Amino acid sequence: MPEEWSKKDERQYEHVKESQKERGTSADRAKEIAARTVNKQRREEGRTPNKQTQGSGNPNRSLEDRSVDELRNRAKELDIEGRSSMKKDELIKAIRARN
């Protein structure tokens, strides 16, 4: 678990992980779900140092409805060169070209 997690975060992580395992989720997937849950909670509470850790956005939302940070994170997942200097419309175009 990351060093910056509080004891409460660690307890929440363990609880979610065990709950997922009880539902039949694999151990690796349970760990991932638990970590994402804790990190989302930390982000919503403003306890993360980097605001760009917002993920790539809800895949059910259009690219136009996502933030620039979410688009940059998606561009990073797709390994798009020059993403850090792109504007929103350029990011959208590059992401669509890669999909």
N, CA, C and O atoms as a GROMACS GRO file, in nm:
protein
  396
    1MET      N    1   0.084  -0.118   0.000
    1MET     CA    2   0.000   0.000   0.000
    1MET      C    3   0.088   0.124   0.000
    1MET      O    4   0.193   0.124   0.064
    2PRO      N    5   0.050   0.229  -0.069
    2PRO     CA    6   0.130   0.351  -0.076
    2PRO      C    7   0.155   0.409   0.063
    2PRO      O    8   0.072   0.397   0.153
    3GLU      N    9   0.271   0.474   0.078
    3GLU     CA   10   0.309   0.530   0.207
    3GLU      C   11   0.215   0.641   0.253
    3GLU      O   12   0.194   0.658   0.374
    4GLU      N   13   0.159   0.716   0.161
    4GLU     CA   14   0.077   0.830   0.199
    4GLU      C   15  -0.066   0.793   0.241
    4GLU      O   16  -0.143   0.880   0.281
    5TRP      N   17  -0.099   0.666   0.234
    5TRP     CA   18  -0.231   0.623   0.278
    5TRP      C   19  -0.239   0.627   0.430
    5TRP      O   20  -0.143   0.592   0.500
    6SER      N   21  -0.352   0.671   0.481
    6SER     CA   22  -0.374   0.673   0.626
    6SER      C   23  -0.415   0.534   0.672
    6SER      O   24  -0.440   0.445   0.591
    7LYS      N   25  -0.421   0.516   0.803
    7LYS     CA   26  -0.467   0.387   0.859
    7LYS      C   27  -0.610   0.358   0.813
    7LYS      O   28  -0.646   0.244   0.785
    8LYS      N   29  -0.691   0.464   0.805
    8LYS     CA   30  -0.829   0.448   0.758
    8LYS      C   31  -0.831   0.398   0.613
    8LYS      O   32  -0.910   0.309   0.578
    9ASP      N   33  -0.744   0.455   0.529
    9ASP     CA   34  -0.736   0.412   0.390
    9ASP      C   35  -0.697   0.264   0.381
    9ASP      O   36  -0.752   0.189   0.300
   10GLU      N   37  -0.601   0.225   0.465
   10GLU     CA   38  -0.557   0.085   0.465
   10GLU      C   39  -0.670  -0.009   0.508
   10GLU      O   40  -0.687  -0.117   0.451
   11ARG      N   41  -0.746   0.034   0.610
   11ARG     CA   42  -0.859  -0.050   0.654
   11ARG      C   43  -0.964  -0.061   0.544
   11ARG      O   44  -1.018  -0.169   0.520
   12GLN      N   45  -0.993   0.051   0.476
   12GLN     CA   46  -1.091   0.050   0.368
   12GLN      C   47  -1.042  -0.041   0.255
   12GLN      O   48  -1.120  -0.118   0.198
   13TYR      N   49  -0.914  -0.033   0.223
   13TYR     CA   50  -0.855  -0.117   0.119
   13TYR      C   51  -0.876  -0.265   0.152
   13TYR      O   52  -0.923  -0.343   0.068
   14GLU      N   53  -0.841  -0.304   0.274
   14GLU     CA   54  -0.854  -0.444   0.316
   14GLU      C   55  -1.001  -0.488   0.314
   14GLU      O   56  -1.032  -0.599   0.271
   15HIS      N   57  -1.089  -0.401   0.359
   15HIS     CA   58  -1.232  -0.434   0.361
   15HIS      C   59  -1.285  -0.457   0.220
   15HIS      O   60  -1.353  -0.556   0.194
   16VAL      N   61  -1.254  -0.365   0.129
   16VAL     CA   62  -1.303  -0.377  -0.009
   16VAL      C   63  -1.241  -0.501  -0.075
   16VAL      O   64  -1.310  -0.575  -0.145
   17LYS      N   65  -1.112  -0.522  -0.053
   17LYS     CA   66  -1.044  -0.638  -0.112
   17LYS      C   67  -1.108  -0.769  -0.066
   17LYS      O   68  -1.136  -0.856  -0.148
   18GLU      N   69  -1.130  -0.782   0.064
   18GLU     CA   70  -1.191  -0.904   0.117
   18GLU      C   71  -1.335  -0.920   0.067
   18GLU      O   72  -1.378  -1.031   0.036
   19SER      N   73  -1.407  -0.810   0.059
   19SER     CA   74  -1.545  -0.815   0.010
   19SER      C   75  -1.549  -0.864  -0.135
   19SER      O   76  -1.635  -0.944  -0.172
   20GLN      N   77  -1.455  -0.815  -0.216
   20GLN     CA   78  -1.450  -0.858  -0.356
   20GLN      C   79  -1.414  -1.006  -0.367
   20GLN      O   80  -1.470  -1.078  -0.450
   21LYS      N   81  -1.321  -1.050  -0.283
   21LYS     CA   82  -1.284  -1.192  -0.284
   21LYS      C   83  -1.402  -1.280  -0.248
   21LYS      O   84  -1.421  -1.387  -0.307
   22GLU      N   85  -1.482  -1.236  -0.150
   22GLU     CA   86  -1.600  -1.313  -0.109
   22GLU      C   87  -1.701  -1.324  -0.223
   22GLU      O   88  -1.777  -1.420  -0.230
   23ARG      N   89  -1.701  -1.226  -0.311
   23ARG     CA   90  -1.792  -1.227  -0.426
   23ARG      C   91  -1.739  -1.311  -0.540
   23ARG      O   92  -1.805  -1.326  -0.643
   24GLY      N   93  -1.619  -1.367  -0.523
   24GLY     CA   94  -1.563  -1.453  -0.625
   24GLY      C   95  -1.467  -1.385  -0.720
   24GLY      O   96  -1.426  -1.445  -0.820
   25THR      N   97  -1.430  -1.261  -0.692
   25THR     CA   98  -1.336  -1.189  -0.775
   25THR      C   99  -1.196  -1.244  -0.750
   25THR      O  100  -1.163  -1.280  -0.637
   26SER      N  101  -1.114  -1.251  -0.854
   26SER     CA  102  -0.976  -1.301  -0.838
   26SER      C  103  -0.899  -1.209  -0.745
   26SER      O  104  -0.935  -1.092  -0.728
   27ALA      N  105  -0.792  -1.260  -0.685
   27ALA     CA  106  -0.713  -1.182  -0.588
   27ALA      C  107  -0.654  -1.056  -0.652
   27ALA      O  108  -0.658  -0.949  -0.592
   28ASP      N  109  -0.599  -1.069  -0.774
   28ASP     CA  110  -0.539  -0.952  -0.840
   28ASP      C  111  -0.645  -0.846  -0.871
   28ASP      O  112  -0.623  -0.727  -0.849
   29ARG      N  113  -0.758  -0.892  -0.922
   29ARG     CA  114  -0.866  -0.798  -0.955
   29ARG      C  115  -0.921  -0.733  -0.828
   29ARG      O  116  -0.954  -0.614  -0.828
   30ALA      N  117  -0.932  -0.809  -0.719
   30ALA     CA  118  -0.980  -0.755  -0.592
   30ALA      C  119  -0.887  -0.646  -0.540
   30ALA      O  120  -0.932  -0.544  -0.489
   31LYS      N  121  -0.756  -0.669  -0.554
   31LYS     CA  122  -0.658  -0.568  -0.513
   31LYS      C  123  -0.673  -0.440  -0.595
   31LYS      O  124  -0.669  -0.329  -0.542
   32GLU      N  125  -0.691  -0.458  -0.726
   32GLU     CA  126  -0.706  -0.342  -0.814
   32GLU      C  127  -0.831  -0.262  -0.780
   32GLU      O  128  -0.826  -0.140  -0.770
   33ILE      N  129  -0.942  -0.331  -0.760
   33ILE     CA  130  -1.068  -0.264  -0.726
   33ILE      C  131  -1.055  -0.190  -0.594
   33ILE      O  132  -1.101  -0.077  -0.580
   34ALA      N  133  -0.992  -0.254  -0.496
   34ALA     CA  134  -0.975  -0.193  -0.364
   34ALA      C  135  -0.888  -0.068  -0.373
   34ALA      O  136  -0.921   0.035  -0.314
   35ALA      N  137  -0.778  -0.076  -0.446
   35ALA     CA  138  -0.689   0.040  -0.460
   35ALA      C  139  -0.759   0.154  -0.533
   35ALA      O  140  -0.746   0.270  -0.493
   36ARG      N  141  -0.831   0.122  -0.638
   36ARG     CA  142  -0.903   0.227  -0.712
   36ARG      C  143  -1.010   0.293  -0.625
   36ARG      O  144  -1.030   0.414  -0.632
   37THR      N  145  -1.076   0.214  -0.543
   37THR     CA  146  -1.179   0.267  -0.454
   37THR      C  147  -1.118   0.365  -0.354
   37THR      O  148  -1.170   0.476  -0.335
   38VAL      N  149  -1.008   0.324  -0.290
   38VAL     CA  150  -0.942   0.411  -0.192
   38VAL      C  151  -0.890   0.537  -0.260
   38VAL      O  152  -0.907   0.647  -0.208
   39ASN      N  153  -0.826   0.522  -0.375
   39ASN     CA  154  -0.770   0.639  -0.444
   39ASN      C  155  -0.879   0.735  -0.490
   39ASN      O  156  -0.859   0.856  -0.486
   40LYS      N  157  -0.992   0.682  -0.533
   40LYS     CA  158  -1.104   0.768  -0.572
   40LYS      C  159  -1.154   0.848  -0.452
   40LYS      O  160  -1.181   0.968  -0.463
   41GLN      N  161  -1.166   0.781  -0.338
   41GLN     CA  162  -1.210   0.848  -0.216
   41GLN      C  163  -1.112   0.959  -0.178
   41GLN      O  164  -1.152   1.069  -0.142
   42ARG      N  165  -0.983   0.929  -0.186
   42ARG     CA  166  -0.880   1.028  -0.152
   42ARG      C  167  -0.888   1.147  -0.247
   42ARG      O  168  -0.875   1.262  -0.205
   43ARG      N  169  -0.908   1.118  -0.376
   43ARG     CA  170  -0.917   1.224  -0.476
   43ARG      C  171  -1.036   1.314  -0.449
   43ARG      O  172  -1.024   1.436  -0.454
   44GLU      N  173  -1.152   1.253  -0.419
   44GLU     CA  174  -1.274   1.330  -0.392
   44GLU      C  175  -1.261   1.415  -0.267
   44GLU      O  176  -1.323   1.522  -0.257
   45GLU      N  177  -1.181   1.369  -0.171
   45GLU     CA  178  -1.158   1.445  -0.048
   45GLU      C  179  -1.046   1.546  -0.062
   45GLU      O  180  -1.017   1.619   0.033
   46GLY      N  181  -0.981   1.551  -0.178
   46GLY     CA  182  -0.873   1.646  -0.201
   46GLY      C  183  -0.743   1.608  -0.131
   46GLY      O  184  -0.661   1.695  -0.100
   47ARG      N  185  -0.724   1.479  -0.106
   47ARG     CA  186  -0.604   1.434  -0.035
   47ARG      C  187  -0.496   1.380  -0.127
   47ARG      O  188  -0.400   1.320  -0.079
   48THR      N  189  -0.508   1.400  -0.256
   48THR     CA  190  -0.403   1.356  -0.347
   48THR      C  191  -0.322   1.477  -0.389
   48THR      O  192  -0.378   1.583  -0.417
   49PRO      N  193  -0.190   1.463  -0.395
   49PRO     CA  194  -0.106   1.576  -0.431
   49PRO      C  195  -0.116   1.614  -0.578
   49PRO      O  196  -0.091   1.729  -0.613
   50ASN      N  197  -0.151   1.520  -0.664
   50ASN     CA  198  -0.154   1.544  -0.807
   50ASN      C  199  -0.298   1.541  -0.857
   50ASN      O  200  -0.362   1.437  -0.854
   51LYS      N  201  -0.348   1.654  -0.904
   51LYS     CA  202  -0.485   1.660  -0.952
   51LYS      C  203  -0.504   1.589  -1.085
   51LYS      O  204  -0.617   1.566  -1.127
   52GLN      N  205  -0.395   1.552  -1.152
   52GLN     CA  206  -0.405   1.485  -1.280
   52GLN      C  207  -0.421   1.335  -1.266
   52GLN      O  208  -0.409   1.262  -1.364
   53THR      N  209  -0.448   1.288  -1.145
   53THR     CA  210  -0.468   1.144  -1.125
   53THR      C  211  -0.616   1.108  -1.137
   53THR      O  212  -0.663   1.017  -1.068
   54GLN      N  213  -0.687   1.176  -1.223
   54GLN     CA  214  -0.831   1.158  -1.234
   54GLN      C  215  -0.872   1.045  -1.324
   54GLN      O  216  -0.991   1.025  -1.347
   55GLY      N  217  -0.779   0.971  -1.376
   55GLY     CA  218  -0.816   0.864  -1.467
   55GLY      C  219  -0.847   0.918  -1.606
   55GLY      O  220  -0.819   1.034  -1.635
   56SER      N  221  -0.902   0.836  -1.690
   56SER     CA  222  -0.930   0.877  -1.827
   56SER      C  223  -1.077   0.906  -1.849
   56SER      O  224  -1.121   0.919  -1.963
   57GLY      N  225  -1.153   0.915  -1.742
   57GLY     CA  226  -1.293   0.952  -1.754
   57GLY      C  227  -1.384   0.834  -1.775
   57GLY      O  228  -1.339   0.723  -1.804
   58ASN      N  229  -1.510   0.859  -1.760
   58ASN     CA  230  -1.612   0.757  -1.778
   58ASN      C  231  -1.619   0.720  -1.927
   58ASN      O  232  -1.644   0.807  -2.010
   59PRO      N  233  -1.598   0.593  -1.961
   59PRO     CA  234  -1.601   0.555  -2.102
   59PRO      C  235  -1.738   0.572  -2.168
   59PRO      O  236  -1.749   0.568  -2.290
   60ASN      N  237  -1.842   0.590  -2.087
   60ASN     CA  238  -1.975   0.612  -2.143
   60ASN      C  239  -2.000   0.757  -2.179
   60ASN      O  240  -2.099   0.789  -2.245
   61ARG      N  241  -1.911   0.847  -2.136
   61ARG     CA  242  -1.923   0.989  -2.172
   61ARG      C  243  -1.846   1.015  -2.300
   61ARG      O  244  -1.746   0.949  -2.328
   62SER      N  245  -1.893   1.111  -2.377
   62SER     CA  246  -1.823   1.145  -2.500
   62SER      C  247  -1.690   1.212  -2.467
   62SER      O  248  -1.671   1.264  -2.357
   63LEU      N  249  -1.600   1.209  -2.562
   63LEU     CA  250  -1.470   1.272  -2.540
   63LEU      C  251  -1.485   1.422  -2.515
   63LEU      O  252  -1.410   1.480  -2.438
   64GLU      N  253  -1.582   1.483  -2.580
   64GLU     CA  254  -1.603   1.627  -2.561
   64GLU      C  255  -1.645   1.662  -2.419
   64GLU      O  256  -1.619   1.773  -2.372
   65ASP      N  257  -1.710   1.569  -2.351
   65ASP     CA  258  -1.757   1.595  -2.214
   65ASP      C  259  -1.650   1.568  -2.108
   65ASP      O  260  -1.673   1.594  -1.990
   66ARG      N  261  -1.535   1.517  -2.148
   66ARG     CA  262  -1.428   1.488  -2.052
   66ARG      C  263  -1.335   1.609  -2.036
   66ARG      O  264  -1.327   1.695  -2.124
   67SER      N  265  -1.266   1.613  -1.923
   67SER     CA  266  -1.173   1.723  -1.898
   67SER      C  267  -1.045   1.701  -1.978
   67SER      O  268  -1.019   1.591  -2.027
   68VAL      N  269  -0.966   1.806  -1.992
   68VAL     CA  270  -0.839   1.796  -2.063
   68VAL      C  271  -0.748   1.696  -1.991
   68VAL      O  272  -0.679   1.618  -2.056
   69ASP      N  273  -0.747   1.699  -1.858
   69ASP     CA  274  -0.665   1.605  -1.782
   69ASP      C  275  -0.706   1.461  -1.811
   69ASP      O  276  -0.621   1.374  -1.828
   70GLU      N  277  -0.837   1.435  -1.817
   70GLU     CA  278  -0.885   1.300  -1.849
   70GLU      C  279  -0.843   1.260  -1.990
   70GLU      O  280  -0.804   1.146  -2.014
   71LEU      N  281  -0.851   1.354  -2.083
   71LEU     CA  282  -0.810   1.326  -2.221
   71LEU      C  283  -0.660   1.300  -2.229
   71LEU      O  284  -0.616   1.212  -2.303
   72ARG      N  285  -0.581   1.376  -2.154
   72ARG     CA  286  -0.436   1.353  -2.152
   72ARG      C  287  -0.403   1.216  -2.094
   72ARG      O  288  -0.314   1.146  -2.143
   73ASN      N  289  -0.476   1.178  -1.989
   73ASN     CA  290  -0.453   1.046  -1.931
   73ASN      C  291  -0.489   0.936  -2.031
   73ASN      O  292  -0.419   0.835  -2.041
   74ARG      N  293  -0.597   0.955  -2.106
   74ARG     CA  294  -0.636   0.856  -2.209
   74ARG      C  295  -0.530   0.854  -2.320
   74ARG      O  296  -0.495   0.747  -2.370
   75ALA      N  297  -0.480   0.972  -2.358
   75ALA     CA  298  -0.375   0.979  -2.460
   75ALA      C  299  -0.248   0.909  -2.412
   75ALA      O  300  -0.177   0.846  -2.491
   76LYS      N  301  -0.220   0.919  -2.284
   76LYS     CA  302  -0.104   0.849  -2.228
   76LYS      C  303  -0.123   0.699  -2.237
   76LYS      O  304  -0.030   0.626  -2.273
   77GLU      N  305  -0.244   0.651  -2.206
   77GLU     CA  306  -0.273   0.508  -2.218
   77GLU      C  307  -0.252   0.459  -2.362
   77GLU      O  308  -0.209   0.345  -2.384
   78LEU      N  309  -0.282   0.546  -2.458
   78LEU     CA  310  -0.269   0.511  -2.599
   78LEU      C  311  -0.130   0.543  -2.654
   78LEU      O  312  -0.103   0.520  -2.772
   79ASP      N  313  -0.041   0.596  -2.568
   79ASP     CA  314   0.096   0.631  -2.605
   79ASP      C  315   0.101   0.730  -2.721
   79ASP      O  316   0.174   0.710  -2.818
   80ILE      N  317   0.023   0.837  -2.710
   80ILE     CA  318   0.019   0.940  -2.813
   80ILE      C  319   0.128   1.043  -2.785
   80ILE      O  320   0.133   1.102  -2.677
   81GLU      N  321   0.215   1.062  -2.882
   81GLU     CA  322   0.327   1.156  -2.869
   81GLU      C  323   0.277   1.300  -2.872
   81GLU      O  324   0.183   1.332  -2.944
   82GLY      N  325   0.340   1.387  -2.792
   82GLY     CA  326   0.309   1.530  -2.792
   82GLY      C  327   0.182   1.567  -2.719
   82GLY      O  328   0.134   1.679  -2.732
   83ARG      N  329   0.126   1.476  -2.642
   83ARG     CA  330  -0.002   1.499  -2.574
   83ARG      C  331   0.002   1.613  -2.474
   83ARG      O  332  -0.098   1.681  -2.454
   84SER      N  333   0.117   1.636  -2.411
   84SER     CA  334   0.125   1.738  -2.306
   84SER      C  335   0.106   1.879  -2.360
   84SER      O  336   0.064   1.968  -2.286
   85SER      N  337   0.136   1.900  -2.488
   85SER     CA  338   0.120   2.035  -2.544
   85SER      C  339  -0.005   2.049  -2.630
   85SER      O  340  -0.029   2.156  -2.688
   86MET      N  341  -0.085   1.943  -2.639
   86MET     CA  342  -0.206   1.948  -2.722
   86MET      C  343  -0.321   2.018  -2.652
   86MET      O  344  -0.335   2.011  -2.529
   87LYS      N  345  -0.403   2.084  -2.732
   87LYS     CA  346  -0.527   2.144  -2.681
   87LYS      C  347  -0.635   2.036  -2.684
   87LYS      O  348  -0.617   1.929  -2.741
   88LYS      N  349  -0.748   2.066  -2.622
   88LYS     CA  350  -0.855   1.968  -2.608
   88LYS      C  351  -0.898   1.910  -2.742
   88LYS      O  352  -0.909   1.789  -2.756
   89ASP      N  353  -0.923   1.995  -2.840
   89ASP     CA  354  -0.969   1.945  -2.969
   89ASP      C  355  -0.863   1.860  -3.038
   89ASP      O  356  -0.896   1.766  -3.110
   90GLU      N  357  -0.736   1.893  -3.016
   90GLU     CA  358  -0.628   1.812  -3.074
   90GLU      C  359  -0.619   1.676  -3.006
   90GLU      O  360  -0.596   1.574  -3.072
   91LEU      N  361  -0.638   1.673  -2.874
   91LEU     CA  362  -0.638   1.547  -2.801
   91LEU      C  363  -0.751   1.457  -2.849
   91LEU      O  364  -0.730   1.338  -2.873
   92ILE      N  365  -0.870   1.514  -2.864
   92ILE     CA  366  -0.986   1.437  -2.911
   92ILE      C  367  -0.957   1.376  -3.048
   92ILE      O  368  -0.984   1.258  -3.072
   93LYS      N  369  -0.903   1.457  -3.138
   93LYS     CA  370  -0.873   1.410  -3.274
   93LYS      C  371  -0.768   1.297  -3.270
   93LYS      O  372  -0.783   1.197  -3.340
   94ALA      N  373  -0.664   1.314  -3.190
   94ALA     CA  374  -0.559   1.212  -3.180
   94ALA      C  375  -0.612   1.082  -3.119
   94ALA      O  376  -0.578   0.973  -3.165
   95ILE      N  377  -0.696   1.094  -3.017
   95ILE     CA  378  -0.754   0.975  -2.954
   95ILE      C  379  -0.844   0.900  -3.051
   95ILE      O  380  -0.839   0.778  -3.060
   96ARG      N  381  -0.925   0.974  -3.125
   96ARG     CA  382  -1.015   0.911  -3.222
   96ARG      C  383  -0.936   0.843  -3.334
   96ARG      O  384  -0.975   0.737  -3.383
   97ALA      N  385  -0.824   0.903  -3.373
   97ALA     CA  386  -0.741   0.846  -3.480
   97ALA      C  387  -0.676   0.716  -3.432
   97ALA      O  388  -0.652   0.625  -3.512
   98ARG      N  389  -0.649   0.707  -3.304
   98ARG     CA  390  -0.582   0.589  -3.248
   98ARG      C  391  -0.679   0.476  -3.220
   98ARG      O  392  -0.639   0.360  -3.220
   99ASN      N  393  -0.805   0.507  -3.198
   99ASN     CA  394  -0.904   0.401  -3.164
   99ASN      C  395  -0.948   0.329  -3.284
   99ASN      O  396  -1.031   0.238  -3.274
   0.00000   0.00000   0.00000
